[in-house]
């Protein structure tokens, strides 16, 4: 079963509460991009806004840390046991951070950039709850889906099936009405949707997308 997470970076910033309320009947939770102007060349919300969004919805949230020092953010986030925290493979030094996330009771996810080889994830396969494949280069919404990341998704799914790993597979970036079914059919479970929802009426757009799944 696929889970749709509207990516609130693409939502109108002064209408977050109304947006969350309108989309809750259609989605599994909300995806929050956290950028620090160092790991990626963009800046988004700090912990106070993340924690406020956590309180604003009964759904789970998926916090995607695109930051140089994810450990610093983890100490001030107020998430629940059903929430997902994604840290970038390119920003962490060892698998020990996965234990830190799990000790907080959160779902531990590792994200991998389009240019990073899948083999770099091998130390994490048996440790994580989720693997996030970036299908655009992180930092900005509205980018087009990078085709070769679909091959990476297929290969990860083969590894998962062969070794019976229990992690879920997520995908984020450039996913829309024309390609979401292909992404899900090739193994992705958690899908972050930004521009595909918020370019136009997000409720009508998510209804259309759910109609093809």
C-alpha positions in Angstrom: 0.0 0.0 0.0 1.3 3.4 -0.9 1.4 6.4 1.5 1.1 9.9 0.1 2.9 12.7 2.0 2.2 16.3 0.8 5.5 18.2 0.9 4.7 21.4 2.7 7.7 23.2 1.4 5.5 23.8 -1.7 2.5 24.9 0.2 1.5 28.6 0.7 3.6 29.5 3.8 0.9 31.7 5.4 -1.8 29.0 5.0 -0.1 25.9 6.5 -2.9 25.2 9.0 -5.6 25.4 6.4 -3.6 23.3 3.9 -3.0 20.6 6.5 -6.7 20.5 7.5 -7.8 20.3 3.8 -5.4 17.5 2.9 -5.7 15.3 6.0 -8.6 13.2 4.6 -6.5 12.2 1.6 -3.0 11.6 2.9 -1.0 9.5 5.3 1.0 12.4 6.7 3.0 15.4 5.9 6.6 15.7 4.5 8.7 18.5 5.9 12.0 19.5 4.2 14.5 21.1 6.6 17.3 22.9 4.9 20.2 24.8 6.5 21.8 26.8 3.6 24.9 24.7 4.0 24.2 21.1 3.0 21.9 22.5 0.3 21.6 26.0 -1.0 18.2 26.8 0.5 16.8 27.6 3.9 13.5 26.5 5.3 11.9 25.9 8.7 13.6 25.6 12.1 12.6 23.3 14.9 9.9 25.6 16.3 7.9 25.5 13.1 8.4 21.7 12.8 7.2 21.2 16.3 4.2 23.5 15.7 3.3 21.5 12.6 3.6 18.3 14.7 1.0 19.7 17.0 -1.3 20.9 14.2 -2.1 17.5 12.7 -3.2 14.1 14.0 -1.4 12.5 11.1 2.3 11.4 11.3 5.0 13.7 9.9 8.1 12.8 7.9 10.9 15.2 8.7 13.6 15.2 6.0 16.8 16.8 7.3 18.9 18.2 4.5 21.4 19.6 6.9 25.1 19.4 7.8 24.6 18.5 11.4 21.4 16.3 11.8 22.3 15.4 15.4 21.9 19.0 16.4 18.3 19.1 15.1 17.4 15.8 16.6 18.0 17.1 20.1 15.2 19.8 19.8 12.6 18.1 17.6 9.4 16.9 19.4 8.2 14.0 17.3 6.1 11.0 18.1 6.8 7.3 17.8 5.0 7.0 14.5 7.0 9.9 12.8 9.8 9.4 10.2 13.1 11.1 10.4 15.3 11.0 7.3 19.0 11.9 7.5 21.2 12.1 4.4 23.9 9.5 3.9 26.1 12.3 2.6 25.8 14.2 5.9 26.4 11.4 8.5 29.7 9.8 9.5 28.6 6.4 10.7 25.6 4.2 11.2 25.5 5.0 14.9 23.1 7.8 14.2 20.4 5.2 13.4 20.5 3.9 17.0 20.1 7.5 18.2 17.0 8.0 16.1 15.5 4.7 17.2 16.3 5.4 20.9 14.0 8.4 20.6 11.3 6.0 19.3 11.2 7.5 15.8 11.3 5.7 12.5 14.9 5.9 11.2 15.3 6.7 7.5 18.5 7.3 5.4 18.3 9.4 2.3 20.6 9.0 -0.7 21.2 11.7 -3.4 20.8 10.8 -7.1 24.6 10.7 -7.8 25.5 8.6 -4.7 25.9 4.9 -5.5 23.5 2.5 -3.9 26.4 0.4 -2.6 27.2 3.2 -0.1 24.0 2.2 1.8 25.0 -1.4 2.5 26.0 -0.8 6.1 22.5 0.6 6.8 20.3 -2.1 5.1 19.8 -4.1 8.3 19.6 -1.1 10.6 17.1 1.3 9.1 13.3 1.4 9.1 13.2 3.2 5.7 15.5 4.2 2.8 14.7 7.4 0.9 15.8 7.6 -2.7 16.0 11.2 -3.9 14.8 11.5 -7.5 15.9 15.1 -7.8 19.0 16.9 -6.4 18.0 18.1 -3.0 17.5 21.8 -2.3 14.6 23.1 -4.4 11.1 22.1 -5.2 9.7 22.0 -8.8 12.5 20.0 -10.4 12.0 17.2 -12.9 12.3 13.6 -12.0 15.7 12.2 -12.8 15.2 9.0 -14.9 18.1 7.0 -13.7 16.8 7.1 -10.1 14.1 4.7 -11.2 16.9 2.1 -11.9 18.2 2.7 -8.4 14.7 2.1 -7.0 14.4 -1.2 -8.9 17.8 -2.3 -7.7 17.1 -1.5 -4.1 13.8 -3.4 -4.3 15.7 -6.5 -5.7 18.1 -6.3 -2.8 15.3 -5.9 -0.3 13.4 -8.9 -1.7 16.5 -11.1 -2.0 17.8 -10.4 1.6 14.3 -10.1 3.2 15.1 -6.6 4.6 12.2 -5.0 6.4 12.8 -1.4 5.6 10.2 0.6 3.6 11.3 2.4 0.4 10.5 6.1 0.0 11.0 8.4 -3.0 11.0 12.2 -3.2 11.3 14.6 -6.1 9.6 15.2 -9.4 6.9 12.7 -8.8 3.5 13.5 -10.4 0.4 12.2 -12.0 2.3 10.8 -14.9 4.9 8.8 -13.1 3.6 8.0 -9.6 2.1 4.6 -10.6 5.4 3.5 -12.1 7.3 4.6 -8.9 4.9 2.7 -6.7 4.8 -0.4 -8.9 8.6 -0.6 -8.7 8.7 -0.7 -4.9 8.3 2.7 -3.4 5.9 2.9 -0.4 6.2 6.4 0.9 5.8 9.2 -1.7 6.5 12.9 -1.1 4.5 15.1 -3.4 5.3 18.8 -3.8 4.6 20.7 -7.0 2.4 18.0 -8.3 -0.1 18.9 -5.5 0.5 22.6 -5.0 0.5 23.8 -8.6 -3.2 24.4 -8.6 -5.8 23.1 -6.2 -4.1 20.6 -3.9 -7.3 18.8 -2.9 -8.3 18.3 -6.5 -4.8 17.3 -7.4 -4.4 14.7 -4.7 -7.8 13.3 -5.6 -6.6 12.9 -9.2 -3.4 11.2 -8.1 -5.3 8.8 -5.7 -7.5 7.9 -8.7 -4.6 6.4 -10.6 -3.2 4.3 -7.8 
